[in-house]
Amino acid sequence: MLSRVPGLGLLWRAWWLPGGGHEPAAAGRESRARRGAMEQERALEVYDLIRTIRDPEKPNTLEELDVVAESGVEVQEVGEDEFLVTVRFTPTVPHCSLATLIGLCLRIKLQRCLPFKHKLEIYISEGMHSTEADINKQINDKERVAAAMENPNLREIVEQCVLEPE
């Protein structure tokens, strides 16, 4: 309806939108570019934290085993100084019995170490594990994570995996 009345759409934007409804296109592009650069910087920060996590069975890091990669980390700004962090990891084999433990290690390390406000989502890369949906549900459920960390044996394994290398 507004589009049929000449000039009414412009009048409406001038009245309702901050700054009179006309943000220069270049300023909008700069703002998006700055936001994209900040998100990319945060993603690298996340990757630097998780790449040194040790595999529960092997003496290698998750980075060395190609379980985590830079391309599997995504950060999106969802509010002022608040970010959605999504990590996708790839178990070494489709039936890896330690995939849940690896997801738990990723979650614990990031919860402890991320210096910015965040919501965390951790997933197995699509199609890379035989029980991926069940594991994704487990490692993204706060109550299940808390219960797992109450188990002293499991907690000790996680602590060894997330320990920073010297």
SULVEN-V764560 format. One record per run of one state. SS is the DSSP state (2 for helix, 1 for strand, 0 for the rest). FROM is the first residue (numbers start at 0). TO is the last residue. Records with the same first field share a line. If there is no record, write none. Layout:
SS = FROM-TO ; FROM-TO
This chain:
0 = 0-0 ; 4-6 ; 16-16 ; 21-23 ; 50-52 ; 54-59 ; 61-68 ; 79-80 ; 89-97 ; 113-115 ; 124-130 ; 139-140 ; 150-150 ; 162-165
2 = 1-3 ; 7-15 ; 17-20 ; 24-49 ; 69-71 ; 98-112 ; 131-138 ; 141-149 ; 151-161
1 = 53-53 ; 60-60 ; 72-78 ; 81-88 ; 116-123
